[in-house]
């Protein structure tokens, strides 16, 4: 009989507790598997976006990124990535035109990223260190999200970008790793696995693989859908994106 998969989150603020021994839930009958880079076993570190890579982006401008986390961080463009001059010009133009043409799917779109953004993005794609300023997990950060820049084009809609640039790219790359194949083998042999990470989806106390609830989280821009959830869906053979 095939095993079960669940996830549980680490307790506390990850920035405060990153270098400390974290606390987490424990569930009878499930083997705990840390999937965040700091606390994972050596053979599981590739499961973390901090380590997973290199990422073949398919982007002609930046064909390769050292790790998944920096790819996801720098493919996104936020208001702060637009030059003040271009944003002021856009804001003034917006005030002079009917508001209904300023939908992100309409005729008028946001300005291109600044030259500084492209310089920093190039550095970020080449760096082995994760730029924590690009993690952007708070609601305020998400509200300032404008689009993703990919292949010289803007891709709008945060949920669409999450599904493609995060879930799909993580899927394409994680399935090649020995770490993923090992977990898959253990699961197929009947072992129950509990994936532990900072952004893990919290199941009910009683095991209930509620994929409809996970879909709600995936499609809510105010909710975090971390790699723990992506990995759990993959191991359950249910890529819901």
Residue, then its C-alpha position, 0 to 999 in steps of 0.5 A: x500500500x502506498x504511503x501518505x504525505x502531509x506537511x507541517x510548518x516550523x514554529x516562529x518567524x524564520x528570520x528570527x529562528x533561522x540559525x536555531x533549532x526549530x520547533x515543529x509538529x509531530x504526527x504518529x505514523x509519519x516520518x519527519x522530513x525537513x525540506x528547508x535548506x538549513x535544517x534538511x539532511x544533506x541528501x535532502x538539501x536539493x529539495x529546497x529552492x535555495x539549493x535546487x539548480x541550476x535552473x534552465x530558465x528558457x529565457x534568452x536574456x538569462x538562460x540559466x539561474x544558479x538556484x530556484x529561489x533567486x529565479x523566482x525572486x528576480x523574475x518578479x517585478x515590483x513597484x520599487x523596480x521601476x525608476x521614479x521617473x518612469x513611475x511618475x510619468x505613468x502616474x501622471x498619464x494615468x490621471x489624464x485617462x479614463x481609469x477603465x483602460x488601466x487594467x493590467x490586461x488593457x491597452x496601457x500597461x506598467x512601465x518596463x523595469x529600470x536599468x538597475x533592476x536588470x543589473x541586479x537581476x543579472x547578479x542575482x541569477x549568477x549568485x549562489x547566495x539567496x537575496x532575502x530582499x527578493x523573497x517578498x512574502x508579506x501582503x504589502x509586498x504582494x500588493x506592490x507586485x506588478x508583473x513577471x519579466x520573462x523573455x523580454x515580455x511582461x507576464x501579468x497576474x500573480x497567481x498565473x506567475x506563481x503557477x508557472x514560474x514557481x510551481x512549474x519550474x520547481x516541478x521540472x527541476x525537482x523531479x530530476x534530483x536523487x532527493x525527490x526520487x528517494x522520497x518517491x521510492x519511500x512513499x511507494x514502499x508504504x512509508x508515510x512522510x511529513x514534509x517540514x518547512x517554513x512555508x508548509x501548508x498546515x493540514x488538519x490534525x487528522x490526516x485529510x488530503x484536502x486538495x480542494x483546500x490546497x487549490x484555494x490556497x494556491x489561488x489566493x495571492x494573500x496566502x503562501x504556497x511554498x515549495x513544501x506544498x508543491x512537493x507534497x502535491x507532486x508526491x501525491x501525483x496531483x500537480x494542481x496547478 
